[in-house]
Amino acid sequence: MKTLITSAVFLLFGIFASAQNSSEEEKIKKVVNTFFEGFHARDSLIMKSVFHKEPVVQTIAKTKEGDTKLVHEELAKVLKGIVSIPLETSFKEVLHDYVIKIDGDMANAWTPYSFFLNDAFSHCGVNNFQLLKQKGEWKIIYLIDTRRREGCDEKKLK
C-alpha cells in the first residue's frame, strides 16, 4: 500500500511538472512568434518588445573565400535594417520546428528555417534564441543564426 501511494505521488508530480514545462514552452514559442510577427510586419516596436534590454545578436556567415566568420550586430541596427526594407520587397522566414529546452529561468529555442525573398528561395539555416525569465516573463537575451544555400532540405521548402 505504501509503495502504491508513493508511486501515485511521483506520477502526479511528473504529470504536474510536464504540464508546467509544456506551458512554459508555449510561452517561449509565443515570444519567438511575436518576434517574427514584428519581423514580417517590419515593426521594430513589436520585435523590440520581446528582447531583454541588453541582448546579444550575432550571425554565423561565410566570407567570399569560404571562411566562417562571426558577425556581431547591435539590436538597434538590426531593427533599423528590417524596418527599412522597401515595401515592394516581400520576404518571409518559414520556421520548420521548435526545439525548446528549459532549465529554471533559462531557455533555448532552436528553430530551423527557410528564407524567401520576393517568393523565391534565398537561403536556409537555424535561429538559436537564448531566453531569460524575469518577473514571470521570457525575454530574448541572445540571438544567433546561420545562413546557407547548400544542404537545405528541399522537402521543407514546399
PEPEBEL-V976269 format. One record per backbone hydrogen bond with DSSP energy under -0.5 kcal/mol. NH is the residue of the N-H (numbers start at 1). CO is the residue of the C=O. Records with the same first field share a line. If there is no record, write none. Layout:
NH: CO ; CO
This chain:
5: 1
6: 2
7: 3
8: 4
9: 5
10: 6
11: 7
12: 8
13: 9
14: 10
15: 11
16: 12
17: 13
18: 14
19: 15
20: 16
21: 17
22: 18
23: 19
24: 20
25: 21
26: 22
27: 23
28: 24
29: 25
30: 26
31: 27
32: 28
33: 29
34: 30
35: 31
36: 32
37: 33
38: 34
39: 35
40: 36
41: 37
42: 38 ; 39
43: 38
44: 42
47: 43
48: 44
49: 45
50: 46 ; 47
51: 48
52: 140
55: 52
56: 141
57: 73
58: 143
59: 71
60: 145
61: 59 ; 69
63: 67
66: 63
69: 61
71: 59 ; 69
72: 70
73: 57
78: 74
79: 75
80: 76
81: 77
82: 78
83: 79
84: 80
85: 82
89: 86
90: 88
92: 116
94: 92 ; 114
95: 93
96: 112
97: 112
99: 110
100: 98
101: 108
103: 106
106: 103
107: 131
108: 101
109: 129
110: 99
111: 109 ; 127
113: 125
114: 94
115: 123
116: 92
117: 120
118: 90
120: 117
122: 115
123: 115
124: 148
125: 113
127: 111
128: 144
129: 109
130: 128 ; 142
131: 107
132: 139
133: 105
134: 132 ; 137
137: 134
139: 132
140: 50
141: 130
142: 130
143: 56
144: 128
145: 58
146: 126
147: 60
148: 124
154: 152
156: 153
157: 153 ; 154
158: 155
